[in-house]
């Protein structure tokens, strides 16, 4: 079965064309916003364009020309955008690097890409590069966004000054001509996949790969012209890069940069965005916090919350089925909005029109809760190799439990083994210096093999799991773990959950508690403890967590039920290699890291009802 988003709605183009056209079209005072000295300050389209041109000319003065690779190792900020556009308009391929990657991973990317220069955000990142620079033969320049060039060759300000010194009319004309001479098929960026297995691979994305995705997304999701987007996902991730960077710029949306992931709730209240883009983790945390607040309230407030939620659920069921709630239900829903859900909306700034979710599956229960509360999450799907969007829910085509229909110009086919294949202008050029891996990923007919398992439902795409994550038990039963993990993570006492069981007798679940909720429960029950390891070792706590976990999976087929639960003290981390920078679980690493705890779950011949604590 093949689904298509219809004919492509744009001719091939470049990101340079997109940038220069947006500057000329909008000329707004707040193209970007950044928090300085305690308040958000605007940066206009004109100022941004001037800084991009000066930085681009500065790169040319350093001898960096079209076809070279330049890396960017920085958190989200205006200088990231300046560096990116300076590279692109010079015909330079940029190589974004996640700022939280350890130095050996950074060294691998710099060496493999042959980057001749790197932009870094601060002295800490510059020191990371300084420690590995000797092993990166091509690397000549380290340019820092900081005010002083500690551990770097120069600051961005000094680079711009080099450009400013030669910024005359003739050079401006030549600069624009050079930017417009870049072709749609030219390489725009080299993005190294975080990869749940093996070494990272450099994904080669052309200008038109991303441009086609921007143009299709711009018609799929309506923009108001005065939108504001809070940018907090790493710009080194293609989801934020395409959506929160190029798409927002193309639509005239003001991009406000969060100070950090930790300050997102505060910055959301300050910026009052109309659009945000996030991985499911943010929505999971918001959902858990709402439930925790409701359950911790007094009896009256608790009753009001669950009454409002029940009303909203009924309203959502009718609305999602294409109906229009009327009569008493409509009146009750307005009251529920006023008494309960308006407070949730206020905490997001009070202006959110859409929240977009991608990067990993979002639990249907969480999506429906926010929809019922008046906050629409448009869940989509894609990969780095597909620029990234393959499909997305839209206001006109919205179905919870799916990732929407394919966008314009994109074809989707389900292979005989259930794997999702896709074809179109969004599919990468290939993996850098890896022709065999490229041939394995893209077949002779142009279909890219995503590695995900899914199905088409009336044209809507539903993802069931990663092909490599499918668990095949010793008894030959196939289990898709992600939907089960997502159900468990909706529980207020659960922070993270990973199912293990491939080639084993039965599946088990590794669970990291939501410590805020669990410790609050322990105090209410007069349980005393000195540290978290001691708390997890208590039979009462183990019984409580098992009850919460198993309660979420009631009704599943018996072979899919986790038979035992191991409680882990610490969250899975990027630093320990257990998560990718986009927070995807590296199941094989988890299996290896917690091998002793997992093995202990299988030592007993009786699989039912056992919870253990693993440090």
C-alpha positions in Angstrom: 0.0 0.0 0.0 1.3 3.5 -0.9 0.2 6.8 0.4 1.2 10.1 -1.0 1.0 13.7 0.2 0.2 14.7 -3.4 2.4 16.5 -5.9 5.2 18.7 -4.7 3.9 22.2 -4.2 7.2 24.0 -5.0 10.0 23.9 -7.6 13.4 22.9 -6.3 15.1 25.7 -4.3 17.9 26.6 -1.8 18.1 27.7 1.8 19.9 30.8 0.6 16.9 31.7 -1.5 14.7 31.1 1.5 16.8 33.3 3.7 17.3 36.2 1.3 13.6 36.2 0.3 12.4 36.2 3.9 14.7 39.2 4.8 13.4 41.2 1.9 9.7 40.2 2.5 9.3 40.7 6.2 11.9 43.3 7.5 10.6 42.9 11.0 12.2 44.3 14.1 12.0 40.9 15.9 13.2 38.2 13.5 15.0 36.8 16.5 14.7 37.3 20.2 17.3 36.6 22.9 17.3 37.2 26.6 19.9 39.6 27.8 20.1 41.4 31.1 16.9 39.8 32.4 14.7 40.6 29.4 14.1 39.5 25.8 15.6 41.8 23.2 14.8 41.8 19.5 17.1 41.3 16.5 15.7 42.6 13.2 15.9 41.0 9.9 18.1 43.8 8.6 20.6 43.4 11.5 20.7 39.7 11.1 21.3 39.9 7.3 24.1 42.4 7.9 25.8 40.2 10.5 25.4 37.1 8.3 27.0 38.9 5.4 29.9 40.2 7.4 30.6 36.7 9.0 30.4 35.2 5.5 32.9 37.7 4.2 35.1 37.0 7.2 35.1 33.3 6.5 36.3 34.1 2.9 39.1 36.3 4.3 40.2 33.2 6.3 40.4 31.2 3.0 37.2 29.2 3.7 35.4 28.7 0.4 32.5 26.8 -1.3 32.7 23.1 -0.7 34.6 23.3 2.6 33.0 22.0 5.8 32.6 24.1 9.0 31.3 22.7 12.3 29.0 24.4 14.8 29.2 23.3 18.4 26.8 25.5 20.4 23.6 25.8 22.2 20.6 27.6 20.6 21.2 31.3 20.3 21.3 34.0 17.6 25.0 33.3 16.8 24.0 29.8 15.8 21.7 31.2 13.1 24.4 33.7 12.0 27.0 31.0 11.7 24.7 28.7 9.8 23.5 31.3 7.3 27.1 32.6 6.8 28.2 29.1 5.8 25.2 28.4 3.6 25.4 31.7 1.7 29.1 31.1 1.0 28.4 27.6 -0.4 30.0 26.0 2.7 28.6 22.8 4.2 28.1 23.2 7.9 28.3 20.3 10.4 26.2 20.8 13.5 27.4 19.0 16.6 25.3 18.4 19.8 26.8 20.6 22.5 26.4 17.8 25.1 28.5 15.3 23.2 31.8 14.2 24.9 35.1 15.2 23.3 35.8 11.9 21.7 32.5 12.0 19.9 33.3 15.5 18.7 36.7 14.4 17.6 35.2 11.6 15.5 32.8 14.0 13.7 35.5 16.7 13.1 37.9 14.0 11.7 35.3 12.2 9.6 33.8 15.4 8.1 37.2 17.1 7.5 35.9 20.3 9.0 38.4 23.2 8.5 36.8 25.4 11.1 34.4 25.2 14.0 32.2 27.7 15.8 31.9 27.2 19.5 29.5 28.8 22.0 31.9 29.4 24.9 35.2 28.8 26.6 34.1 25.3 27.9 33.2 24.1 24.4 36.5 25.7 23.1 38.4 23.8 25.7 36.7 20.6 24.5 37.9 21.2 21.0 41.4 22.4 22.1 41.9 19.0 23.8 41.3 17.1 20.6 42.5 19.6 17.9 45.8 17.8 17.4 44.0 14.8 16.1 41.9 16.7 13.6 44.3 17.4 10.8 42.0 19.6 8.7 40.9 21.8 11.5 42.5 25.3 11.2 40.2 27.7 13.1 38.2 27.7 16.3 35.8 30.7 16.4 34.0 31.4 19.7 30.8 33.2 20.4 32.2 34.4 23.7 33.5 37.9 24.3 37.1 36.7 24.6 39.0 34.1 22.5 39.9 31.8 25.4 41.0 28.4 23.9 40.0 29.8 20.5 41.6 31.5 17.5 39.2 34.4 17.4 35.7 35.6 18.5 32.7 35.8 16.2 32.9 39.6 16.7 36.5 39.5 15.3 35.4 37.4 12.4 32.6 39.9 11.6 35.2 42.7 11.8 37.3 41.0 9.2 34.3 40.9 7.0 33.3 44.4 7.7 36.7 45.7 6.7 36.1 44.5 3.1 32.3 45.0 3.1 32.0 47.4 0.1 29.4 47.5 -2.6 31.4 45.3 -5.0 31.9 42.6 -2.4 28.2 42.8 -1.4 27.1 42.2 -5.0 29.6 39.3 -5.3 28.4 37.9 -2.0 24.8 37.8 -3.1 25.7 36.4 -6.5 27.7 33.7 -4.8 24.7 32.9 -2.5 22.3 32.6 -5.4 24.7 30.5 -7.4 24.3 27.7 -5.0 22.2 25.0 -6.6 19.4 23.0 -5.1 21.4 19.8 -5.3 24.4 21.2 -3.5 25.3 19.8 -0.1 23.9 22.1 2.6 24.7 20.2 5.8 26.3 17.1 7.1 24.4 15.9 10.2 25.8 13.0 12.1 23.1 10.6 13.3 23.2 10.0 17.0 22.5 6.3 16.2 21.2 3.8 18.7 23.8 1.3 17.4 27.3 1.7 15.8 29.3 4.8 14.9 27.5 7.9 13.8 27.0 8.3 10.1 27.1 11.7 8.3 23.8 12.3 6.7 24.3 14.4 3.5 21.3 16.8 3.1 21.1 19.0 0.1 19.7 22.5 0.0 16.6 21.2 -1.8 16.2 18.3 0.6 15.5 20.7 3.4 13.9 23.4 1.2 11.3 21.0 -0.1 10.4 20.0 3.5 10.1 23.7 4.6 7.8 24.5 1.7 5.6 21.5 2.3 5.4 22.1 6.0 4.5 25.7 5.5 1.3 24.8 3.7 0.5 21.9 6.0 0.5 24.0 9.2 -1.2 27.4 9.0 0.8 30.4 10.2 -0.7 33.6 11.3 2.0 36.0 10.2 2.6 37.3 13.7 3.5 34.0 15.4 6.2 33.6 18.0 8.1 30.3 18.4 10.2 29.4 21.5 13.3 27.6 20.4 14.7 25.1 22.8 15.4 21.7 21.1 19.0 21.6 20.0 19.5 23.2 16.6 21.9 20.4 15.9 18.8 18.2 15.6 17.2 18.3 12.1 13.7 18.6 13.6 14.5 21.9 15.3 16.8 23.0 12.5 14.1 22.6 9.7 11.1 23.5 11.8 12.2 25.9 14.5 14.8 27.6 12.3 14.2 27.6 8.6 10.4 27.1 8.6 9.8 29.8 11.2 12.1 32.2 9.3 10.4 31.5 6.0 6.9 32.2 7.5 8.0 35.4 9.3 7.6 33.8 12.7 9.7 35.5 15.4 12.2 33.0 16.9 12.8 33.4 20.7 15.6 31.4 22.1 15.1 29.7 25.5 18.0 30.3 27.9 18.3 26.5 28.5 16.1 23.4 28.7 15.7 24.0 32.4 14.2 27.5 31.9 11.7 26.5 29.3 8.6 26.9 31.6 9.9 30.4 32.7 10.8 31.5 29.2 7.4 30.2 27.9 5.6 32.6 30.3 7.9 35.5 29.2 7.8 35.0 25.5 4.1 33.7 25.3 4.7 31.7 22.2 2.0 30.7 19.7 4.0 27.7 18.5 6.4 25.3 20.2 8.2 22.3 18.9 9.4 19.5 21.2 10.1 15.8 21.6 7.5 14.0 23.7 9.6 14.3 26.9 8.4 17.8 27.5 4.7 16.9 27.1 5.2 13.8 29.3 6.6 16.1 32.0 3.8 18.6 31.6 1.2 15.9 31.8 2.8 14.3 34.9 3.0 17.7 36.7 -0.7 18.4 36.0 -1.7 15.0 37.3 0.5 15.4 40.4 -0.9 18.8 41.2 -4.5 17.5 40.8 -3.9 14.4 43.0 -2.0 16.5 45.6 -4.8 19.1 45.9 -7.6 19.0 48.5 -10.7 16.8 48.0 -12.8 19.6 46.4 -10.1 20.6 43.9 -9.4 17.0 43.1 -13.1 16.3 42.4 -13.3 19.4 40.2 -10.3 18.3 38.2 -11.5 14.8 37.5 -15.0 16.1 36.7 -13.5 18.5 34.2 -11.3 15.8 32.7 -14.3 13.6 32.2 -16.2 16.3 30.5 -13.3 17.2 28.3 -12.8 13.5 27.3 -16.5 13.3 26.2 -16.0 16.6 24.3 -12.9 15.3 22.6 -14.5 12.0 21.6 -17.3 13.8 19.8 -15.0 16.4 18.3 -12.4 13.9 17.1 -15.2 11.9 15.5 -16.1 14.9 13.4 -19.1 16.0 15.5 -19.9 19.2 17.4 -20.7 19.0 21.1 -24.0 20.7 22.0 -26.3 21.3 24.8 -25.3 20.5 28.3 -22.0 19.0 27.3 -21.0 22.3 25.5 -21.9 24.3 28.6 -20.0 21.9 30.9 -17.0 22.0 28.7 -16.9 25.8 28.8 -17.1 25.6 32.6 -14.3 23.0 32.7 -12.1 25.3 30.6 -12.7 28.2 32.9 -12.2 26.3 36.2 -9.3 24.0 35.2 -7.8 24.1 31.8 -7.4 27.8 31.5 -4.8 27.6 34.2 -2.8 25.1 32.2 -3.1 27.3 29.1 -1.9 30.3 31.2 1.2 28.5 32.3 2.2 28.1 28.6 1.8 31.8 28.0 -1.9 31.8 27.1 -1.3 32.2 23.3 -0.4 28.7 22.1 -2.1 27.7 18.9 -0.1 24.6 18.2 2.4 22.4 19.8 4.3 20.1 17.5 5.8 16.8 18.6 8.4 14.7 16.9 11.6 12.7 17.4 9.9 9.8 19.2 6.3 8.4 19.7 3.9 10.4 21.8 1.5 8.4 24.0 -2.1 8.8 22.6 -3.4 9.3 26.1 -1.2 12.4 26.6 -2.1 13.8 23.2 -5.8 13.4 23.8 -5.5 15.0 27.3 -3.9 18.1 25.8 -6.4 18.2 22.9 -9.3 18.0 25.4 -7.7 20.8 27.4 -7.6 23.0 24.4 -4.0 22.6 23.6 -3.5 20.9 20.2 -0.3 18.8 19.7 0.4 18.1 16.1 2.4 14.9 16.1 4.6 14.2 13.1 7.2 11.7 12.0 10.5 11.7 10.2 14.2 11.0 10.4 17.5 12.9 9.9 17.8 11.1 6.6 14.4 12.6 5.4 15.1 16.2 6.2 13.1 15.3 8.5 9.3 15.4 8.0 7.6 12.4 6.3 4.2 12.9 7.7 2.4 15.2 10.2 -1.0 15.8 11.7 -2.5 19.1 10.7 -5.5 21.1 11.9 -7.3 19.9 8.8 -6.2 16.3 9.0 -5.9 15.3 12.7 -6.0 11.8 14.1 -4.6 10.9 17.5 -2.7 7.6 17.5 -1.1 8.4 14.1 1.6 10.8 12.9 -0.7 12.2 10.2 -0.7 12.0 6.4 2.4 12.3 4.2 3.3 15.9 3.4 3.3 17.2 -0.2 5.7 15.5 -2.5 6.3 12.6 -0.1 5.4 9.0 -0.9 5.1 6.4 1.9 4.9 2.6 1.3 4.6 -0.2 3.8 6.9 -3.2 2.9 5.9 -6.8 3.3 7.6 -7.0 6.7 5.8 -3.8 7.9 8.8 -1.5 7.5 8.0 2.1 6.4 9.6 3.1 3.2 9.6 6.7 1.8 10.5 8.4 -1.5 10.7 12.0 -2.6 12.7 15.2 -2.6 13.2 15.0 1.2 15.3 11.8 1.0 19.0 12.4 1.7 21.8 12.3 -0.8 23.4 9.5 1.1 25.8 8.8 4.0 29.1 10.7 3.8 32.0 8.4 2.6 29.8 5.3 3.2 28.5 4.1 -0.2 27.7 0.6 1.1 25.5 2.0 4.0 23.8 4.4 1.5 23.0 1.5 -0.9 21.6 -0.5 2.0 19.4 2.4 3.1 18.1 3.6 -0.3 17.1 0.9 -2.8 17.4 1.1 -6.6 13.9 2.4 -6.9 14.7 5.4 -4.6 12.8 4.1 -1.6 14.5 5.0 1.7 14.2 2.2 4.3 13.4 3.9 7.6 13.9 1.0 10.0 10.5 1.8 11.6 7.5 -0.5 11.6 4.1 1.0 10.9 0.8 0.8 9.0 -1.4 3.1 6.9 -4.9 3.8 8.2 -7.0 5.6 5.6 -4.0 7.5 4.5 -2.8 8.3 8.0 0.5 6.7 9.1 0.8 5.0 12.4 4.2 3.9 13.9 4.3 0.8 16.0 8.0 0.5 16.8 11.6 0.5 15.6 12.4 -2.6 13.5 15.6 -3.2 15.5 13.7 -2.8 18.8 11.1 -5.5 18.2 11.5 -8.1 20.9 11.3 -11.7 19.9 11.0 -13.9 23.0 12.5 -17.3 23.3 9.0 -18.7 22.7 8.8 -16.8 19.3 6.4 -14.1 20.3 7.0 -10.7 18.7 6.6 -7.7 21.0 6.7 -4.0 20.1 8.1 -2.4 23.3 7.6 1.4 22.6 3.8 1.5 22.9 4.0 -0.5 26.2 6.8 1.8 27.5 4.8 4.9 26.6 1.7 3.6 28.4 3.8 3.0 31.6 5.4 6.5 31.3 2.0 8.2 31.6 2.0 7.1 35.2 2.8 9.9 37.6 5.3 7.7 39.5 7.3 6.7 36.4 10.0 8.8 34.8 11.5 6.3 32.4 10.7 2.8 31.3 12.5 0.3 29.1 11.4 -3.2 28.2 13.9 -6.0 27.8 13.3 -9.5 26.7 14.8 -10.3 23.3 15.6 -14.1 23.1 14.5 -14.5 26.7 11.6 -16.4 28.3 9.5 -13.3 29.0 9.7 -9.5 28.9 10.8 -7.5 32.0 10.7 -3.8 32.6 13.4 -1.4 33.9 11.8 1.6 35.6 13.2 4.8 36.9 10.8 6.4 39.4 9.5 9.9 39.2 11.3 10.8 42.4 9.2 13.9 43.1 6.0 11.9 43.2 7.5 8.8 44.9 9.2 10.7 47.7 6.0 12.7 48.3 4.1 9.4 48.6 6.7 7.9 50.9 6.5 11.0 53.3 2.7 10.8 53.3 3.0 7.2 54.4 5.5 8.0 57.1 8.3 6.1 55.5 11.8 7.1 56.6 14.9 6.8 54.4 18.4 8.2 54.2 19.0 7.8 50.5 17.2 6.8 47.4 18.9 3.4 47.1 17.6 2.6 50.6 14.1 3.7 49.6 14.0 1.5 46.5 15.1 -1.5 48.5 12.0 -1.3 50.8 9.3 -4.0 50.0 6.6 -1.3 50.5 8.1 0.9 47.8 8.7 -2.0 45.4 5.1 -3.2 45.8 3.9 0.4 45.2 5.9 0.8 42.0 4.9 -2.7 40.7 1.3 -1.9 41.3 1.6 1.4 39.4 3.5 -0.2 36.5 1.2 -3.2 36.1 -1.9 -1.1 36.4 -0.9 0.7 33.2 -0.6 -2.5 31.2 -3.8 -4.2 32.2 -5.6 -5.7 29.2 -2.5 -6.4 27.2 -2.0 -9.9 25.8 -0.4 -12.1 28.4 2.9 -12.6 26.4 3.3 -8.7 26.2 3.0 -8.2 29.9 6.3 -7.5 31.7 6.6 -10.3 34.3 9.1 -8.6 36.5 10.1 -5.0 37.3 13.6 -3.7 38.2 13.8 -0.2 39.8 16.7 2.0 38.9 17.9 4.8 41.0 19.2 7.1 38.3 17.7 8.4 35.0 19.3 7.1 31.8 21.8 9.6 30.5 23.4 10.8 27.3 26.8 11.0 29.1 26.7 7.3 29.9 25.8 6.5 26.4 22.3 5.2 27.4 20.4 7.9 25.4 21.0 9.5 22.1 21.2 13.3 22.1 17.6 13.3 21.0 16.7 11.2 24.1 16.1 7.9 22.2 16.9 4.9 24.4 19.9 2.8 23.2 18.3 -0.5 24.2 21.4 -2.5 23.5 23.5 -0.3 25.8 20.8 -0.5 28.5 20.8 -4.3 28.2 24.6 -4.3 28.6 24.9 -1.7 31.4 22.3 -3.3 33.6 23.1 -6.8 32.7 23.4 -8.1 36.3 20.1 -6.6 37.3 18.4 -8.0 34.2 19.9 -11.4 34.7 18.7 -11.5 38.3 15.1 -11.0 37.0 15.4 -14.3 35.1 17.1 -16.4 37.7 13.9 -17.4 39.4 11.7 -19.9 37.5 8.6 -18.2 38.7 8.1 -15.0 36.6 5.1 -13.5 38.3 5.0 -10.4 40.5 8.5 -9.7 41.4 10.1 -6.3 41.7 13.8 -5.8 42.4 16.0 -2.8 43.1 19.1 -2.3 40.9 21.7 0.3 41.7 
